Amino acid sequence: MAEMWEKKHKVVESGGWGRNLKSYEKFRTMAMVSKEELIAYLNKDGDNVKPKMRAKALKELTKRGVKLVWK
């Protein structure tokens, strides 16, 4: 399976009742995330940045051929 950027979560469409209720799983893989969003995540400071997610973003950018210059 592809590497995930966000956790899967169940989405329920409104307008249904009982058994007619439609639901599906929504998710985002690394291929769905734009380069700008990955770079913005790397530049974000604070406690909200998880080391594993930072490593995933860095790995995906190098896989796409983006050269990063650290200052």
C-alpha positions as CSV (number, residue, x, y, z in Angstrom):
1,M,0.0,0.0,0.0
2,A,1.1,3.5,-0.6
3,E,2.6,5.7,2.1
4,M,-0.1,7.7,3.9
5,W,0.1,11.4,4.7
6,E,-3.0,11.6,6.8
7,K,-4.9,8.9,8.6
8,K,-8.0,7.3,7.0
9,H,-11.3,8.6,8.3
10,K,-14.8,7.7,7.6
11,V,-17.1,10.3,6.0
12,V,-20.8,10.0,6.1
13,E,-22.8,11.8,3.4
14,S,-25.8,13.8,4.7
15,G,-29.3,13.4,3.3
16,G,-29.7,9.7,4.0
17,W,-31.7,8.0,6.6
18,G,-31.2,4.5,8.0
19,R,-29.9,2.0,5.5
20,N,-29.8,4.6,2.7
21,L,-27.0,6.4,4.4
22,K,-23.8,6.5,2.2
23,S,-20.4,6.4,3.8
24,Y,-16.8,6.1,2.4
25,E,-13.2,6.3,3.6
26,K,-11.3,9.5,2.9
27,F,-7.5,9.5,2.8
28,R,-4.5,11.2,1.3
29,T,-1.3,9.4,0.2
30,M,2.1,11.1,-0.3
31,A,1.5,11.3,-4.1
32,M,-1.6,13.4,-3.5
33,V,0.2,16.1,-1.5
34,S,1.7,19.1,-3.4
35,K,5.3,20.1,-3.2
36,E,4.3,23.4,-1.7
37,E,2.5,21.8,1.2
38,L,5.4,19.4,1.9
39,I,7.9,22.4,1.9
40,A,5.6,24.4,4.2
41,Y,5.4,21.4,6.6
42,L,9.2,21.2,6.7
43,N,9.5,25.0,7.4
44,K,6.9,24.9,10.2
45,D,8.3,25.4,13.7
46,G,6.9,24.5,17.0
47,D,5.5,21.4,18.8
48,N,3.0,20.5,16.1
49,V,5.7,19.0,13.8
50,K,6.1,15.3,14.2
51,P,9.6,13.9,13.5
52,K,8.2,11.0,11.5
53,M,6.0,13.2,9.3
54,R,9.0,15.5,8.8
55,A,11.1,12.6,7.6
56,K,8.3,11.4,5.3
57,A,8.0,14.8,3.7
58,L,11.8,15.1,3.3
59,K,11.9,11.6,1.7
60,E,9.1,12.4,-0.7
61,L,10.7,15.6,-1.8
62,T,14.0,13.9,-2.5
63,K,12.1,11.2,-4.4
64,R,10.5,13.8,-6.6
65,G,13.9,15.4,-7.3
66,V,13.5,18.6,-5.3
67,K,16.9,20.0,-4.1
68,L,16.6,21.7,-0.7
69,V,18.9,24.4,0.5
70,W,19.1,24.6,4.3
71,K,19.9,28.0,5.9
